[in-house]
Amino acid sequence: MRLYAPWEKAFKKIATPFEHFIHAQTTTGFVLMSMTLLALIIANSPLYETYLHIIHTKIEFNVGDWKLSHSLHHWINDGLMAIFFFMVGLEIKREVLVGELSNIKAAILPILSAIGGMLLPALIYLSINANTPHANGWGIPMATDIAFAISALVLLGKRVSPALVTFLVALAIVDDLGAVIVIALFYTQEIQMLPLMLAGGTFLVMIALNRFGIQAILPYILFGMLLWFFMLESGVHATIAGVLAAFTIPSKPKIPPVDFSKHTRTLLDEYDHYPVTTDHVMHEKQKAILQNIKDTINSVIPPSLRLENALHLPVGLLIIPIFALANAGIAIDFGSVGDAFGSPVALGIMAGLVLGKMAGITGVGYIAIKMGIAKLPQGASMSQLIGVGALGGIGFTMSIFVADLAFLGDENAIFQAKIGILTASLLSGILGYLWLRFVAKKA
């Protein structure tokens, strides 16, 4: 009888892509929390000056007279985060094609709730910051951090139904799509038409690759990098290139699943015809058959799913934590914290995320259910929906990202925004968890 290490048993379990997604987001949430705390500790220690020096270090690429020069902070936010947005695009595409958003009857509740959860926080922020220089920050409280929100929900275990987790995932995906659209339309600086046209042409080439049935990933990566560069030069935020590139990745397998089953059975039968030698050395023909099976498996898994699975670990454990480390380092001057908390920027963000998200998600969801347009997730209650609405107020990653765009060059406003985001995310996480743990009743 073979003995397994504890982690090996976990790998013996057959998990769906959705279960892998939930596990990846949960892991990301815990790593992200640790890295955020580390950033805050560094920023309030003697290491802060070194920290600032590192993230503002210029990194240049030169080819002849051409030069691309940005700070490390800029490369993280515009470069590494483009990979994060690429994965977000893959997740959106999967949800629309085969996930919770593929069935309009099941999708209508998370779609409407997400819209309510985006509009109300923006309106609350604007009502507090109307006619001020910082009114442009209305997009900050619109976003939900999917990793943190799912982590909080998963911690509740069997107290929430699997359908409620699926609802939160679908809601967060729609929320991410909304954030991408807001960034593209409202947080773009001066537009340079030639690079934008070249970006459009590159995007069309990638669509053509898809339509011609090109399944190899390398061409999409190369043209995706070109798309990112043209988007960067155009003035449209470069991370949008990640989402656009994701939409062009083929989602259909090279061979149909039915053909895969038949072909694999034939290969396995052929494999069994060759006896294993006494020293357990595999026959040369068997090695060739196994390689054939491996190629067949790769052919039945769509490139989009292969890429999404491959990116979850590096994005969750490397890119997002690096983003948190570079952006959550807030040097807290306790003498000015009170002023920051009392600023319209921080108040607007905190009210938008803590109150606006919960009221928008729950309120619109309740109206849709009462009107018969939508129905509650299976096994969930209306009081549980309130708890999920509260968890939707965990903005963090996307909110910090939008804050840097909205208040570009205004360090004081960015400081106030980050104070508001961190506080609101913490309050929303605690409120949502406690509500679902002690108050909400199951269906």
Beta strands, then each sheet from edge to edge (+ up, - down):
strand 1: 58-63
strand 2: 66-71
sheet 1: 1+ 2-
end
